[in-house]
C-alpha cells in the first residue's frame, strides 16, 4: 500500500477497533478520515476523543499528507 495513514489508538478505542495501531488508506483530511473510520467501526461514533496529526492535537478539519501519523486520544484524567 503506497498511500496510507498510520492511526494510533489509545484507551477504550483499542478495544473498539481491535488493536492499538491501524494502517488506513490515504484520505485528504481529518474529517474524511473520521467519517471513514465511523463507517468501518460504528461503535466509534459513541466515543469522545481528540485527534492529533503528527503529535499535534488539532481542533478543526486538517489536511493529511501521505504517511502521516494520526492518533485518536480518549479523554484522560490526571492523578
C-alpha positions in Angstrom: 0.0 0.0 0.0 1.8 3.1 -1.2 -0.6 5.8 0.2 -1.7 5.3 3.7 -2.2 6.9 7.1 -0.9 5.3 10.3 -3.5 5.6 13.1 -2.6 5.1 16.7 -5.4 4.3 19.2 -5.4 4.5 23.0 -7.7 3.5 25.9 -11.1 2.1 25.2 -10.6 2.9 21.4 -8.2 0.0 21.2 -11.0 -2.4 22.2 -13.4 -1.0 19.7 -11.1 -1.4 16.7 -9.3 -4.5 17.9 -5.8 -3.1 18.1 -3.6 -0.1 19.1 -2.4 0.7 15.5 -4.1 0.7 12.1 -2.8 1.4 8.6 -5.7 3.1 6.8 -5.9 4.0 3.1 -4.9 7.6 2.5 -7.6 10.3 2.7 -7.1 14.1 2.2 -8.2 15.4 5.6 -9.2 14.5 9.2 -12.9 15.0 8.6 -12.9 12.4 5.8 -10.8 10.1 7.8 -13.1 10.2 10.8 -16.2 9.5 8.6 -14.4 6.5 7.0 -13.5 5.2 10.5 -17.1 5.6 11.7 -18.3 3.7 8.6 -15.9 0.8 9.4 -16.1 0.9 13.2 -19.7 2.0 14.0 -19.1 1.9 17.8 -16.6 4.8 17.5 -19.5 7.2 16.9 -20.5 7.0 20.6 -16.9 7.8 21.8 -15.4 11.1 22.7 -11.8 11.6 21.5 -9.3 14.2 20.4 -7.3 13.9 17.2 -3.6 14.5 16.8 -1.8 14.7 13.5 1.9 14.1 13.7 1.8 14.6 17.5 0.0 17.9 17.4 -3.6 18.0 18.7 -5.9 19.6 16.2 -9.2 21.4 16.8 -10.6 21.6 13.2 -10.5 19.8 10.0 -6.9 19.4 9.0 -5.2 18.3 5.8 -3.4 15.0 6.0 -0.3 14.1 3.9 0.5 10.6 2.7 2.0 8.5 5.6 1.1 11.0 8.3 0.5 9.7 11.8 -2.9 10.3 13.3 -3.7 9.5 16.9 -7.2 9.1 18.4 -6.9 10.2 22.1 -9.8 9.4 24.5 -10.3 11.8 27.5 -7.8 11.1 30.3 -7.6 12.3 33.8 -4.6 13.2 35.9 -4.0 11.9 39.4 
